[in-house]
Amino acid sequence: MDFKSKCMSTAIGSMPFADPEHAIDVSLNNLDAPIWPQLSHFGLYEQMEIQYSEGMPSAIIDEEKGRMYFDTSVDYSDSFAEFYEAYMMAMDPDDGNGDCSSMAISEDYSKGIYALEKRLQAEGGKRPFLKVQATGPCSFALTIVDENKRALWYNEEFRDVVIKALAMKCRWQLQKFAPYAEKQICFIDEPILSAFGSSTYVSVQRDDVIEALSEVIEAVHAEDALAGIHCCGNTEWSILIDAGVDIVNFDAFEYGETIAMYPEHVKTHLDRGGLLAWGVIPTSTAIKEATVDSLVAQFEKMVDHLSAQGIDKTQILEQALITPSCGTGSMEEADAEKVFEMTNKVSTALKAKYGFQL
């Protein structure tokens, strides 16, 4: 990969706004790589995992209880056969036709995808960058349970379906927006990886996590897009790099020093053209007091800390993106607006300071 991101801006998907058009305005006006907004205001179907469940066999949405689970007690042989047939027709590396529409996300599950598509159609032409996103296979399969409240991750048959369905959903999104962007980014959102290695997930194997992530990353690469992984807490960052991701996105406001705990992996990542997406814009009440100067200083402090581990500072800066630390879906609207404005301003200030042009 030969691409220098040069402190360009993008963001995580969730937003608190009730008006999809306003959410699109916030995205397009503030980000070098605009996002489609995940709008939890619209209820259950736009929640993090449920939004990506459409079309998955045995998925049950219990609207009365406000939850989703997978019923593994029924005979799912026919639905699995249908799923895998569609998967192979689309994804087979030799004979696949690339048609991932069986895992399409409808407007019932995402107002934001279709609002952005409509706006881009009206604009005409192509934007330099666009970003899409999906819940990652680990966060999905370790959060969503079966009828016995056992996480799907521990059912290998269903885990495989989840991984492959999410891979198809990534490709479907990238195909949908390909007419409107010169280059695309797809983030795989994995907040649960911040708990990797804890007593709760002690039986989750590192190799299985890498295998699951790699499969989704390969699907993104099949559409000639950059694959990122977002984790908003501390985690074993080497896992993401070993999985072959192009962009490691981390909370650089609260956990910025943690990336420097893996200097050899980070150096390997950067040397092969990988990027670091610094989530230096806080998505907490800290945004109320944040200024451009304070956040630029925080970013530069973390860059210096990483550079002190033997990694070239110019390389770090040239292969950096600027993002919020997490999504803004649970924030007050005014605070969320400031997050996006500050993302824009900090990115602009850094590009000016270091003479970067995209």
C-alpha angles and dihedrals in degrees: 000000000000105000128122112204094193098199095309117167133243136144149216115268110247121094131173098221123124094205115068091200091057090048089053090050091053091050098045095042097050110031134072086206104034120208134214107244124244102215112201088177086081092066141235100352093059095052116122102264100021091057089066099039099084111124096011111134117253094008110149122193111201103199093181092058094033096235145103130223138164120246105220093167095079128078101271097169095108095045091047091049090051091047095050092046090056090044094053093045089055105032109031103126092221106033106013118127094208093236104146096166092118085074096044119145110231127213089257087067099036128026089172099062093055095040090055093045091052092049093049091048089054092048094053124203126054131295115224091240141010130180129210128179146200136190107261123247094245095051091043098047096040093048102041117069140197127245089283093052092251115141113254090231090077092055103076094198093055094039089059092050091050092050094048094043092052091047089055092047090055091052092045091055093047091049091050094053099035092098091059104047139057090208132012135205125200119196120204104209112218110167092154091067088078085074095049110131094021122126089257092063101026091129093055106105122222093224091053091052091050092048092051093047093045092055092055092043090054090053090054090049090052087068092049091248133133116255119217132182120211122201117168097199136046117295143153095285092191089072091065092047093047088052089062100248120167098210128036109200117194141163101265092175097063103014105025095130093057095076088063090061087078103048097153093050093045092049091050089048094051094042091056090051099266122152135222117218106205111210092203097145107088119232093198132079086284086085089074091069099032121115132188090251094050093049094045087052091050091050093048092047090055092045090052090049091054093042089054087066090068101273120131110255094213090054091051092051096045091050096046133110125192119226142154113271091247141340121306098219095115096044131099109266094244092051091048090052089053091050091059094042091051091047088056095044096046091048091048092048093050093047090051094046094051098035096245123164122182 
